[in-house]
Amino acid sequence: MNHEITGKAKGGKALAEKMTDEQKHEKAMKMVEAKRTKREMPRATHKGELKIGDTSISCAVLSNGDRVLVERSVALVLGRKGGGAYWKKKKEELAPILPEFVSANYLKPYISRELEEKLLAPISYIGLDGEVYKGINANVLPEVCDVWITALKDGALKDTQKETAEKAYILFKGFAIIGITALVDEATGYQDEREKDALAKILEMFVASELQPYLKTFPPEYYKGLFRLYGYEYPPKDKRPQWRPAYFGRITNNVIYSRLAPEILPELKKAASKAEKKGKLHQWLSSDIGHPKLREHLASIVSLLKISKTKEEFYNHVDVAHPKFNENYTLDLEED
């Protein structure tokens, strides 16, 4: 029985008949390349909705272990629905452009080069339904929130834009209840399938066996925040530019290294004690995993410093947002 071709199939057949052999070959090659690219994309193994208060963000855990948030979902939660001009520019621009939730010109002064690079390279992956999605690494969202919070603090936003900053602050406070990675794992059910030695593997990735070249890792904002909370003038007068109280080192051990990865602080101290030439603890972090994670953690700590009015409030925020790994003791952080 002969079946009449109708609809899109009929239109496709008519178009194919008009194409030259060269055009058909080019189209076939593009289809092969598209299929190859899709095959190489990571696939979602778990998906869910990340609920914080009355907000919800679509999220997934990928086959390579990445935790991602659907890019469009983030924009909707922040109330940044890109208008026609944005989508026209996104379609016409050959180079990638920033997501709609940070694309405004008034936000540019608050977006670091590192954050810009992350946002310009979204993660493409195959969802459980077989469709292609674009997402951002879950760890990037607190940095995005900080952009809006800082812009609001500096008075760079109009009344119509302040609502987004307020939503960003709500999200940021939500992250202070529980770490973003653990929250995504819980929303997707992935926490039940994590390997028992997952934390040990994190430690293995973090600590490098050889000394890394010295990098200026700690931003001025970190020490500026500590100086403010402890009542010191910043930058310090009548002292060398790099001066800071000796007990700030104990504070850094507490809020940074004790919370970066399981058992990371004693391992770093062990590596430092064996070295002939002493250096900063972060010099023994691996460049591919350790330093990027340290910078992400520092960005979060700096944000907590900015929103804290007292030392006590700051440490409460840190304890909630970044609890120590398997440690129940507290450090005396006051000056001797």
Secondary structure, DSSP 8 states (H G I E B T S, - for coil): ------HHHHHHHHHHHHS-HHHHHHHHHHHHHHHHHHHHS-BEEEEEEEEETTEEEEEEEETTS-EEEEHHHHHHHTT----HHHHHHHHH-SS----GGG-SGGGGGG--HHHHHHHTS-EEEE-TTS-EEEEEEGGGHHHHHHHHHHHHHTT---HHHHHHHHHHHHHHHHHTTS-HHHHHHHHHTGGGTS-TTHHHHHHHHHB-SS-------S-HHHHHHHHHHTT--SS-SSS-TT---TTHHHHHHHHTGGGTSTTHHHHHHHHHHH-SS---GGGGB-TTTHHHHHHHHHHHHHHHHHH-SSHHHHHHHHHHHS--SS-------S--
